[in-house]
Each structure stands twice: as C-alpha cells, then as structure tokens.
Amino acid sequence: MKCRQCNEKLHVQRRCRQVRLRCSGCGREYQIHEVAADLDPETELELERFTCIIYD
Ligand SMILES: [Zn+2]
C-alpha cells in the first residue's frame, strides 16, 4: 500500500515486539491501527508472516 504523505510504497518493519509500516520514500512510519482500514491484500500477506503482531 501507499504512503499517505508521498505515495511511495510502505514496507512492513518489525521492531522489538511491534510491527510498523515504514515508507520507503519519506521514512514516515505508520502504526498498524492507523492504516488498518486501508490495508491491501499484499500488505496483509506481509503482515501475516509475523506470527505475533501486537496492534498497539
Ligand atoms: Zn512517504
């Protein structure tokens, strides 16, 4: 899915026990719950690779 700020692709990033979506363009990070409504199937698949996601 795309960054709301610059339209670059977001990548799933795992940090400690938290998962974030990070923009490859501007570096902005999104919490999962911020973008949950907009998740596309590709991103959801990426998220599914993380077995114990914490939606904080
Ligand atoms: Zn961006």
N, CA, C, O and the ligand as a Tripos MOL2 file, in Angstrom:
@<TRIPOS>MOLECULE
protein
  225   223    57     0     0
PROTEIN
NO_CHARGES

@<TRIPOS>ATOM
      1 N           0.8350   -1.2000    0.0000 N.3       1 MET1
      2 CA          0.0000    0.0000    0.0000 C.3       1 MET1
      3 C           0.8700    1.2500    0.0000 C.2       1 MET1
      4 O           2.0840    1.1770    0.1910 O.2       1 MET1
      5 N           0.2370    2.3900   -0.2160 N.am      2 LYS2
      6 CA          0.9920    3.6260   -0.4320 C.3       2 LYS2
      7 C           0.9820    4.5310    0.7920 C.2       2 LYS2
      8 O           0.0410    4.5460    1.5860 O.2       2 LYS2
      9 N           2.0610    5.2760    0.9060 N.am      3 CYS3
     10 CA          2.1710    6.3100    1.9320 C.3       3 CYS3
     11 C           1.1430    7.4110    1.6590 C.2       3 CYS3
     12 O           0.9300    7.8050    0.5130 O.2       3 CYS3
     13 N           0.5200    7.8940    2.7140 N.am      4 ARG4
     14 CA         -0.4490    8.9770    2.5380 C.3       4 ARG4
     15 C           0.2400   10.3030    2.2660 C.2       4 ARG4
     16 O          -0.3620   11.2480    1.7550 O.2       4 ARG4
     17 N           1.5040   10.3490    2.6150 N.am      5 GLN5
     18 CA          2.2240   11.6100    2.5070 C.3       5 GLN5
     19 C           2.8640   11.7850    1.1310 C.2       5 GLN5
     20 O           2.7880   12.8620    0.5390 O.2       5 GLN5
     21 N           3.4840   10.7390    0.6310 N.am      6 CYS6
     22 CA          4.2390   10.9020   -0.6150 C.3       6 CYS6
     23 C           3.9220    9.8360   -1.6600 C.2       6 CYS6
     24 O           4.4740    9.8670   -2.7590 O.2       6 CYS6
     25 N           3.0320    8.8880   -1.3260 N.am      7 ASN7
     26 CA          2.6120    7.8790   -2.2990 C.3       7 ASN7
     27 C           3.6660    6.8310   -2.6280 C.2       7 ASN7
     28 O           3.4990    6.0690   -3.5810 O.2       7 ASN7
     29 N           4.7280    6.7810   -1.8720 N.am      8 GLU8
     30 CA          5.6920    5.6910   -2.0570 C.3       8 GLU8
     31 C           5.1660    4.4450   -1.3660 C.2       8 GLU8
     32 O           4.1980    4.4870   -0.6070 O.2       8 GLU8
     33 N           5.8320    3.3380   -1.6530 N.am      9 LYS9
     34 CA          5.3720    2.0680   -1.1100 C.3       9 LYS9
     35 C           5.7360    1.9390    0.3640 C.2       9 LYS9
     36 O           6.8100    2.3630    0.7920 O.2       9 LYS9
     37 N           4.8260    1.3460    1.1320 N.am     10 LEU10
     38 CA          5.0960    1.0720    2.5420 C.3      10 LEU10
     39 C           5.6080   -0.3510    2.7000 C.2      10 LEU10
     40 O           5.1330   -1.2750    2.0400 O.2      10 LEU10
     41 N           6.5760   -0.5100    3.5760 N.am     11 HIS11
     42 CA          7.1110   -1.8290    3.8720 C.3      11 HIS11
     43 C           6.8570   -2.1660    5.3280 C.2      11 HIS11
     44 O           6.8880   -1.3030    6.2060 O.2      11 HIS11
     45 N           6.6020   -3.4510    5.5610 N.am     12 VAL12
     46 CA          6.3870   -3.8930    6.9250 C.3      12 VAL12
     47 C           7.7280   -3.9870    7.6300 C.2      12 VAL12
     48 O           8.6880   -4.5460    7.1000 O.2      12 VAL12
     49 N           7.7810   -3.4380    8.8190 N.am     13 GLN13
     50 CA          9.0030   -3.4710    9.6070 C.3      13 GLN13
     51 C           8.7010   -3.9820   10.9900 C.2      13 GLN13
     52 O           7.7530   -3.5460   11.6420 O.2      13 GLN13
     53 N           9.5200   -4.9100   11.4270 N.am     14 ARG14
     54 CA          9.3380   -5.4110   12.7770 C.3      14 ARG14
     55 C          10.4020   -4.8100   13.6750 C.2      14 ARG14
     56 O          11.5870   -4.8140   13.3430 O.2      14 ARG14
     57 N           9.9740   -4.2980   14.8020 N.am     15 ARG15
     58 CA         10.9170   -3.6890   15.7340 C.3      15 ARG15
     59 C          10.5480   -4.1330   17.1380 C.2      15 ARG15
     60 O           9.4630   -3.8290   17.6340 O.2      15 ARG15
     61 N          11.4560   -4.8500   17.7680 N.am     16 CYS16
     62 CA         11.1570   -5.4490   19.0700 C.3      16 CYS16
     63 C           9.8610   -6.2510   18.9420 C.2      16 CYS16
     64 O           9.7840   -7.1690   18.1260 O.2      16 CYS16
     65 N           8.8580   -5.9200   19.7290 N.am     17 ARG17
     66 CA          7.6190   -6.6860   19.6520 C.3      17 ARG17
     67 C           6.5540   -5.9230   18.9120 C.2      17 ARG17
     68 O           5.3720   -6.2580   18.9960 O.2      17 ARG17
     69 N           6.9550   -4.9000   18.1880 N.am     18 GLN18
     70 CA          5.9700   -4.1010   17.4800 C.3      18 GLN18
     71 C           6.2170   -4.1640   15.9870 C.2      18 GLN18
     72 O           7.3490   -4.3430   15.5390 O.2      18 GLN18
     73 N           5.1650   -4.0170   15.2350 N.am     19 VAL19
     74 CA          5.2630   -4.0070   13.7810 C.3      19 VAL19
     75 C           4.7750   -2.6650   13.2700 C.2      19 VAL19
     76 O           3.7300   -2.1640   13.6860 O.2      19 VAL19
     77 N           5.5340   -2.1050   12.3800 N.am     20 ARG20
     78 CA          5.1810   -0.8160   11.7910 C.3      20 ARG20
     79 C           5.2110   -0.9230   10.2760 C.2      20 ARG20
     80 O           5.8540   -1.8070    9.7100 O.2      20 ARG20
     81 N           4.5170   -0.0220    9.6440 N.am     21 LEU21
     82 CA          4.6700    0.1420    8.2080 C.3      21 LEU21
     83 C           5.5260    1.3750    7.9790 C.2      21 LEU21
     84 O           5.2210    2.4610    8.4710 O.2      21 LEU21
     85 N           6.6050    1.1920    7.2220 N.am     22 ARG22
     86 CA          7.5260    2.2940    7.0060 C.3      22 ARG22
     87 C           7.5670    2.6450    5.5220 C.2      22 ARG22
     88 O           7.6210    1.7700    4.6570 O.2      22 ARG22
     89 N           7.5410    3.9320    5.2570 N.am     23 CYS23
     90 CA          7.5630    4.4140    3.8810 C.3      23 CYS23
     91 C           8.9820    4.3760    3.3390 C.2      23 CYS23
     92 O           9.9270    4.7940    4.0090 O.2      23 CYS23
     93 N           9.1210    3.8740    2.1210 N.am     24 SER24
     94 CA         10.4460    3.8180    1.5100 C.3      24 SER24
     95 C          10.8470    5.1730    0.9400 C.2      24 SER24
     96 O          12.0100    5.3830    0.5950 O.2      24 SER24
     97 N           9.9010    6.0830    0.8420 N.am     25 GLY25
     98 CA         10.1970    7.4070    0.3070 C.3      25 GLY25
     99 C          10.5770    8.3940    1.3860 C.2      25 GLY25
    100 O          11.7350    8.7980    1.4850 O.2      25 GLY25
    101 N           9.6020    8.7880    2.2000 N.am     26 CYS26
    102 CA          9.8400    9.8560    3.1700 C.3      26 CYS26
    103 C          10.2270    9.3220    4.5390 C.2      26 CYS26
    104 O          10.6010   10.1000    5.4160 O.2      26 CYS26
    105 N          10.1450    7.9950    4.7430 N.am     27 GLY27
    106 CA         10.5710    7.4260    6.0060 C.3      27 GLY27
    107 C           9.5300    7.5010    7.1000 C.2      27 GLY27
    108 O           9.7980    7.1170    8.2390 O.2      27 GLY27
    109 N           8.3510    7.9880    6.7760 N.am     28 ARG28
    110 CA          7.2920    8.0630    7.7660 C.3      28 ARG28
    111 C           6.8790    6.6550    8.1910 C.2      28 ARG28
    112 O           6.8290    5.7320    7.3780 O.2      28 ARG28
    113 N           6.5830    6.5130    9.4870 N.am     29 GLU29
    114 CA          6.1290    5.2220    9.9870 C.3      29 GLU29
    115 C           4.6720    5.3120   10.4040 C.2      29 GLU29
    116 O           4.2200    6.3100   10.9650 O.2      29 GLU29
    117 N           3.9630    4.2520   10.1140 N.am     30 TYR30
    118 CA          2.5550    4.1670   10.4940 C.3      30 TYR30
    119 C           2.3760    3.0020   11.4370 C.2      30 TYR30
    120 O           2.9660    1.9380   11.2510 O.2      30 TYR30
    121 N           1.5540    3.2110   12.4530 N.am     31 GLN31
    122 CA          1.1480    2.0760   13.2690 C.3      31 GLN31
    123 C           0.0640    1.3230   12.5080 C.2      31 GLN31
    124 O          -0.6640    1.8850   11.6900 O.2      31 GLN31
    125 N          -0.0150    0.0240   12.8120 N.am     32 ILE32
    126 CA         -0.9450   -0.7990   12.0530 C.3      32 ILE32
    127 C          -2.3750   -0.2730   12.1670 C.2      32 ILE32
    128 O          -3.1090   -0.2230   11.1810 O.2      32 ILE32
    129 N          -2.7560    0.1120   13.3700 N.am     33 HIS33
    130 CA         -4.1490    0.5280   13.5450 C.3      33 HIS33
    131 C          -4.4590    1.8210   12.8040 C.2      33 HIS33
    132 O          -5.6190    2.1050   12.5030 O.2      33 HIS33
    133 N          -3.4260    2.6060   12.5090 N.am     34 GLU34
    134 CA         -3.6410    3.8440   11.7580 C.3      34 GLU34
    135 C          -4.0990    3.5650   10.3390 C.2      34 GLU34
    136 O          -4.8810    4.3220    9.7640 O.2      34 GLU34
    137 N          -3.6080    2.4750    9.7840 N.am     35 VAL35
    138 CA         -3.8480    2.2060    8.3750 C.3      35 VAL35
    139 C          -4.6590    0.9340    8.1640 C.2      35 VAL35
    140 O          -4.8280    0.4700    7.0370 O.2      35 VAL35
    141 N          -5.1610    0.3750    9.2710 N.am     36 ALA36
    142 CA         -5.8460   -0.9210    9.1860 C.3      36 ALA36
    143 C          -6.9640   -0.9120    8.1530 C.2      36 ALA36
    144 O          -7.1760   -1.9010    7.4510 O.2      36 ALA36
    145 N          -7.6770    0.2040    8.0610 N.am     37 ALA37
    146 CA         -8.8030    0.2760    7.1370 C.3      37 ALA37
    147 C          -8.3470    0.2720    5.6840 C.2      37 ALA37
    148 O          -9.1160   -0.0790    4.7890 O.2      37 ALA37
    149 N          -7.1060    0.6590    5.4510 N.am     38 ASP38
    150 CA         -6.6100    0.8050    4.0780 C.3      38 ASP38
    151 C          -5.6890   -0.3180    3.6360 C.2      38 ASP38
    152 O          -5.1830   -0.2980    2.5140 O.2      38 ASP38
    153 N          -5.4680   -1.2930    4.4980 N.am     39 LEU39
    154 CA         -4.5340   -2.3650    4.1540 C.3      39 LEU39
    155 C          -4.9810   -3.0610    2.8720 C.2      39 LEU39
    156 O          -6.1510   -3.4140    2.7200 O.2      39 LEU39
    157 N          -4.0420   -3.2510    1.9580 N.am     40 ASP40
    158 CA         -4.3550   -4.0050    0.7570 C.3      40 ASP40
    159 C          -3.9110   -5.4590    0.9420 C.2      40 ASP40
    160 O          -3.1590   -5.7670    1.8670 O.2      40 ASP40
    161 N          -4.3730   -6.3460    0.0670 N.am     41 PRO41
    162 CA         -4.0700   -7.7790    0.2440 C.3      41 PRO41
    163 C          -2.5770   -8.0580    0.2990 C.2      41 PRO41
    164 O          -2.1420   -8.9160    1.0680 O.2      41 PRO41
    165 N          -1.7920   -7.3610   -0.4910 N.am     42 GLU42
    166 CA         -0.3530   -7.5760   -0.4980 C.3      42 GLU42
    167 C           0.2560   -7.2770    0.8680 C.2      42 GLU42
    168 O           1.0820   -8.0390    1.3710 O.2      42 GLU42
    169 N          -0.1570   -6.1690    1.4570 N.am     43 THR43
    170 CA          0.3790   -5.7860    2.7500 C.3      43 THR43
    171 C          -0.1130   -6.7300    3.8390 C.2      43 THR43
    172 O           0.6240   -7.0680    4.7660 O.2      43 THR43
    173 N          -1.3740   -7.1530    3.7120 N.am     44 GLU44
    174 CA         -1.8990   -8.1020    4.7020 C.3      44 GLU44
    175 C          -1.1060   -9.4020    4.6820 C.2      44 GLU44
    176 O          -0.8300   -9.9910    5.7270 O.2      44 GLU44
    177 N          -0.7460   -9.8390    3.4830 N.am     45 LEU45
    178 CA          0.0650  -11.0540    3.3770 C.3      45 LEU45
    179 C           1.4060  -10.8680    4.0660 C.2      45 LEU45
    180 O           1.8890  -11.7590    4.7650 O.2      45 LEU45
    181 N           1.9950   -9.7120    3.8620 N.am     46 GLU46
    182 CA          3.2800   -9.4310    4.5130 C.3      46 GLU46
    183 C           3.1150   -9.4740    6.0300 C.2      46 GLU46
    184 O           3.9600  -10.0150    6.7420 O.2      46 GLU46
    185 N           2.0330   -8.9060    6.5050 N.am     47 LEU47
    186 CA          1.7910   -8.8790    7.9430 C.3      47 LEU47
    187 C           1.5840  -10.2790    8.4980 C.2      47 LEU47
    188 O           1.9510  -10.5710    9.6360 O.2      47 LEU47
    189 N           0.9890  -11.1440    7.6760 N.am     48 GLU48
    190 CA          0.7060  -12.4940    8.1530 C.3      48 GLU48
    191 C           1.9820  -13.2780    8.4140 C.2      48 GLU48
    192 O           1.9640  -14.2830    9.1260 O.2      48 GLU48
    193 N           3.0800  -12.8250    7.8440 N.am     49 ARG49
    194 CA          4.3390  -13.5200    8.0870 C.3      49 ARG49
    195 C           4.8210  -13.3090    9.5140 C.2      49 ARG49
    196 O           5.6520  -14.0670   10.0140 O.2      49 ARG49
    197 N           4.3050  -12.2950   10.1580 N.am     50 PHE50
    198 CA          4.6770  -12.0530   11.5530 C.3      50 PHE50
    199 C           3.6430  -12.7360   12.4300 C.2      50 PHE50
    200 O           2.4590  -12.3970   12.4130 O.2      50 PHE50
    201 N           4.1180  -13.7000   13.1920 N.am     51 THR51
    202 CA          3.1580  -14.5640   13.8650 C.3      51 THR51
    203 C           2.5130  -13.9110   15.0780 C.2      51 THR51
    204 O           1.3660  -14.2230   15.4000 O.2      51 THR51
    205 N           3.2090  -13.0270   15.7490 N.am     52 CYS52
    206 CA          2.6170  -12.4490   16.9430 C.3      52 CYS52
    207 C           2.6430  -10.9330   16.8770 C.2      52 CYS52
    208 O           3.4020  -10.2620   17.5760 O.2      52 CYS52
    209 N           1.8030  -10.4360   16.0280 N.am     53 ILE53
    210 CA          1.7200   -8.9880   15.8610 C.3      53 ILE53
    211 C           0.9810   -8.3700   17.0320 C.2      53 ILE53
    212 O          -0.0330   -8.8860   17.5020 O.2      53 ILE53
    213 N           1.5170   -7.2540   17.4860 N.am     54 ILE54
    214 CA          0.8330   -6.5060   18.5360 C.3      54 ILE54
    215 C           0.2560   -5.2490   17.9180 C.2      54 ILE54
    216 O           0.9820   -4.3790   17.4380 O.2      54 ILE54
    217 N          -1.0240   -5.1750   17.9400 N.am     55 TYR55
    218 CA         -1.6940   -3.9930   17.3750 C.3      55 TYR55
    219 C          -1.8370   -2.9590   18.4740 C.2      55 TYR55
    220 O          -2.8230   -2.9400   19.2110 O.2      55 TYR55
    221 N          -0.8650   -2.1270   18.5680 N.am     56 ASP56
    222 CA         -0.9420   -1.1400   19.6340 C.3      56 ASP56
    223 C          -1.3690    0.2170   19.0980 C.2      56 ASP56
    224 O          -1.4870    1.1730   19.8640 O.2      56 ASP56
    225 ZN          6.1240    8.5830    2.3940 Zn       57 ZN57
@<TRIPOS>BOND
     1     1     2 1
     2     2     3 1
     3     3     4 2
     4     3     5 am
     5     5     6 1
     6     6     7 1
     7     7     8 2
     8     7     9 am
     9     9    10 1
    10    10    11 1
    11    11    12 2
    12    11    13 am
    13    13    14 1
    14    14    15 1
    15    15    16 2
    16    15    17 am
    17    17    18 1
    18    18    19 1
    19    19    20 2
    20    19    21 am
    21    21    22 1
    22    22    23 1
    23    23    24 2
    24    23    25 am
    25    25    26 1
    26    26    27 1
    27    27    28 2
    28    27    29 am
    29    29    30 1
    30    30    31 1
    31    31    32 2
    32    31    33 am
    33    33    34 1
    34    34    35 1
    35    35    36 2
    36    35    37 am
    37    37    38 1
    38    38    39 1
    39    39    40 2
    40    39    41 am
    41    41    42 1
    42    42    43 1
    43    43    44 2
    44    43    45 am
    45    45    46 1
    46    46    47 1
    47    47    48 2
    48    47    49 am
    49    49    50 1
    50    50    51 1
    51    51    52 2
    52    51    53 am
    53    53    54 1
    54    54    55 1
    55    55    56 2
    56    55    57 am
    57    57    58 1
    58    58    59 1
    59    59    60 2
    60    59    61 am
    61    61    62 1
    62    62    63 1
    63    63    64 2
    64    63    65 am
    65    65    66 1
    66    66    67 1
    67    67    68 2
    68    67    69 am
    69    69    70 1
    70    70    71 1
    71    71    72 2
    72    71    73 am
    73    73    74 1
    74    74    75 1
    75    75    76 2
    76    75    77 am
    77    77    78 1
    78    78    79 1
    79    79    80 2
    80    79    81 am
    81    81    82 1
    82    82    83 1
    83    83    84 2
    84    83    85 am
    85    85    86 1
    86    86    87 1
    87    87    88 2
    88    87    89 am
    89    89    90 1
    90    90    91 1
    91    91    92 2
    92    91    93 am
    93    93    94 1
    94    94    95 1
    95    95    96 2
    96    95    97 am
    97    97    98 1
    98    98    99 1
    99    99   100 2
   100    99   101 am
   101   101   102 1
   102   102   103 1
   103   103   104 2
   104   103   105 am
   105   105   106 1
   106   106   107 1
   107   107   108 2
   108   107   109 am
   109   109   110 1
   110   110   111 1
   111   111   112 2
   112   111   113 am
   113   113   114 1
   114   114   115 1
   115   115   116 2
   116   115   117 am
   117   117   118 1
   118   118   119 1
   119   119   120 2
   120   119   121 am
   121   121   122 1
   122   122   123 1
   123   123   124 2
   124   123   125 am
   125   125   126 1
   126   126   127 1
   127   127   128 2
   128   127   129 am
   129   129   130 1
   130   130   131 1
   131   131   132 2
   132   131   133 am
   133   133   134 1
   134   134   135 1
   135   135   136 2
   136   135   137 am
   137   137   138 1
   138   138   139 1
   139   139   140 2
   140   139   141 am
   141   141   142 1
   142   142   143 1
   143   143   144 2
   144   143   145 am
   145   145   146 1
   146   146   147 1
   147   147   148 2
   148   147   149 am
   149   149   150 1
   150   150   151 1
   151   151   152 2
   152   151   153 am
   153   153   154 1
   154   154   155 1
   155   155   156 2
   156   155   157 am
   157   157   158 1
   158   158   159 1
   159   159   160 2
   160   159   161 am
   161   161   162 1
   162   162   163 1
   163   163   164 2
   164   163   165 am
   165   165   166 1
   166   166   167 1
   167   167   168 2
   168   167   169 am
   169   169   170 1
   170   170   171 1
   171   171   172 2
   172   171   173 am
   173   173   174 1
   174   174   175 1
   175   175   176 2
   176   175   177 am
   177   177   178 1
   178   178   179 1
   179   179   180 2
   180   179   181 am
   181   181   182 1
   182   182   183 1
   183   183   184 2
   184   183   185 am
   185   185   186 1
   186   186   187 1
   187   187   188 2
   188   187   189 am
   189   189   190 1
   190   190   191 1
   191   191   192 2
   192   191   193 am
   193   193   194 1
   194   194   195 1
   195   195   196 2
   196   195   197 am
   197   197   198 1
   198   198   199 1
   199   199   200 2
   200   199   201 am
   201   201   202 1
   202   202   203 1
   203   203   204 2
   204   203   205 am
   205   205   206 1
   206   206   207 1
   207   207   208 2
   208   207   209 am
   209   209   210 1
   210   210   211 1
   211   211   212 2
   212   211   213 am
   213   213   214 1
   214   214   215 1
   215   215   216 2
   216   215   217 am
   217   217   218 1
   218   218   219 1
   219   219   220 2
   220   219   221 am
   221   221   222 1
   222   222   223 1
   223   223   224 2
@<TRIPOS>SUBSTRUCTURE
     1 MET1         2 RESIDUE 1 A MET
     2 LYS2         6 RESIDUE 1 A LYS
     3 CYS3        10 RESIDUE 1 A CYS
     4 ARG4        14 RESIDUE 1 A ARG
     5 GLN5        18 RESIDUE 1 A GLN
     6 CYS6        22 RESIDUE 1 A CYS
     7 ASN7        26 RESIDUE 1 A ASN
     8 GLU8        30 RESIDUE 1 A GLU
     9 LYS9        34 RESIDUE 1 A LYS
    10 LEU10       38 RESIDUE 1 A LEU
    11 HIS11       42 RESIDUE 1 A HIS
    12 VAL12       46 RESIDUE 1 A VAL
    13 GLN13       50 RESIDUE 1 A GLN
    14 ARG14       54 RESIDUE 1 A ARG
    15 ARG15       58 RESIDUE 1 A ARG
    16 CYS16       62 RESIDUE 1 A CYS
    17 ARG17       66 RESIDUE 1 A ARG
    18 GLN18       70 RESIDUE 1 A GLN
    19 VAL19       74 RESIDUE 1 A VAL
    20 ARG20       78 RESIDUE 1 A ARG
    21 LEU21       82 RESIDUE 1 A LEU
    22 ARG22       86 RESIDUE 1 A ARG
    23 CYS23       90 RESIDUE 1 A CYS
    24 SER24       94 RESIDUE 1 A SER
    25 GLY25       98 RESIDUE 1 A GLY
    26 CYS26      102 RESIDUE 1 A CYS
    27 GLY27      106 RESIDUE 1 A GLY
    28 ARG28      110 RESIDUE 1 A ARG
    29 GLU29      114 RESIDUE 1 A GLU
    30 TYR30      118 RESIDUE 1 A TYR
    31 GLN31      122 RESIDUE 1 A GLN
    32 ILE32      126 RESIDUE 1 A ILE
    33 HIS33      130 RESIDUE 1 A HIS
    34 GLU34      134 RESIDUE 1 A GLU
    35 VAL35      138 RESIDUE 1 A VAL
    36 ALA36      142 RESIDUE 1 A ALA
    37 ALA37      146 RESIDUE 1 A ALA
    38 ASP38      150 RESIDUE 1 A ASP
    39 LEU39      154 RESIDUE 1 A LEU
    40 ASP40      158 RESIDUE 1 A ASP
    41 PRO41      162 RESIDUE 1 A PRO
    42 GLU42      166 RESIDUE 1 A GLU
    43 THR43      170 RESIDUE 1 A THR
    44 GLU44      174 RESIDUE 1 A GLU
    45 LEU45      178 RESIDUE 1 A LEU
    46 GLU46      182 RESIDUE 1 A GLU
    47 LEU47      186 RESIDUE 1 A LEU
    48 GLU48      190 RESIDUE 1 A GLU
    49 ARG49      194 RESIDUE 1 A ARG
    50 PHE50      198 RESIDUE 1 A PHE
    51 THR51      202 RESIDUE 1 A THR
    52 CYS52      206 RESIDUE 1 A CYS
    53 ILE53      210 RESIDUE 1 A ILE
    54 ILE54      214 RESIDUE 1 A ILE
    55 TYR55      218 RESIDUE 1 A TYR
    56 ASP56      222 RESIDUE 1 A ASP
    57 ZN57       225 GROUP 0 **** ****
